[in-house]
Amino acid sequence: MSALSYQSPTSTSLFNGALGSNSRFSQISVSQKEMIKVFSQQSGGIMQGVCRLEKSFDSLFPLFRGLTSLGKPQSLTLTFSRESKSIFYTFSSDALPEVEYFFGRVLTLLQKEVKFKQVLKEVIENRNRFKSEQSLLRTALLAD
């Protein structure tokens, strides 16, 4: 994996490689838009880093924060920054597989949320379009 990689969340092994080297930067994308930037660095036996939501996805921060608070591995320490929509993390490098799995699950859920909102938006637009067409049809039929 190169120092800069574009990944699409498709499984719980999403973070494999993103956290597991001395210093790594990754961008996680959804629908060809950057969703999260991740930077990690190893210092001795400790991994530390930051996950930051991009501007177009910053409304997901409360959900991101809630999901990372649930089922979090004990070895993982999280600090949240509302201003920068970021989560700072540290954990023992021995816990890397467990933490990668955890973050992979969280990002998969965030991806599903984004897709759900996109589909819901389309459904609402289609319904509004149908109502408009129905109203025009009714007006045209009653006008004669």
Secondary structure, DSSP 4 states (H G I P E B T S, - for coil): --SEEEE---STTTTTTTSSSSEEEEEEEETTEEEEEEEEEEETTEEEEEEEE-GGGGGGHHHHHHHHHSS--TT-EEEEETTTTEEEEEEEGGGHHHHHHHHHHHHHHHHHHHHHHHHHHHHHHHHHHHHHHHHHHHHHHHH-
